[in-house]
Amino acid sequence: MNDLALKARSLAGDKFKSGYNCAESILHAFNEILNNPLNQECVKMASGFGGGLGHAGCMCGTLTGSVMVLGLLKGRTDSRQAREPIYDLAREFHDRFVNEFGATCCRLLNPHEFDSPEHLRHCLKLTGKTAKLLMEFILEKGLFGPEFSHLV
């Protein structure tokens, strides 16, 4: 297993254990790995995605946090830029997530009562595994630009 993938898994798990939700943990971990290109005001945007969108139990926060990271790496800054490159990456990572975990819905991925000890243990594992999966995806796709050459 790649050292960077292990680092991402460990760091995201540590963030979750320190009290961040799943989406926050993914974004905080990757922001740290990337030398903090996002300020803390930007990172706050992940807060509402935990618990499948604010405990609605829908789209898993680890997946939405991962797509935010992909957007940070390959998203567009001008509406005239093509959206297909980031759409393709988001869809491909979505499909990889489904192949790995069997679903994208928080309620299906973790059937335990929100914030119960069982739920938190399961989310901790899912957060770490998703961070690892995301880092492997990023490395496989060569998504780190020259500004991140120190990582690879």
Secondary structure, 3 states (H helix, E strand, C coil): CCHHHHHHHHHHHHHHHCCCCHHHHHHHHHHHHCCCCCCHHHHHHHHHHHHHHCCCCCECHHHHHHHHHHHHHHCCCCCCCCCHHHHHHHHHHHHHHHHHHCCCEHHHHCCCCCCCHHHHHHHHHHHHHHHHHHHHHHHHHCCCCHHHHHHC
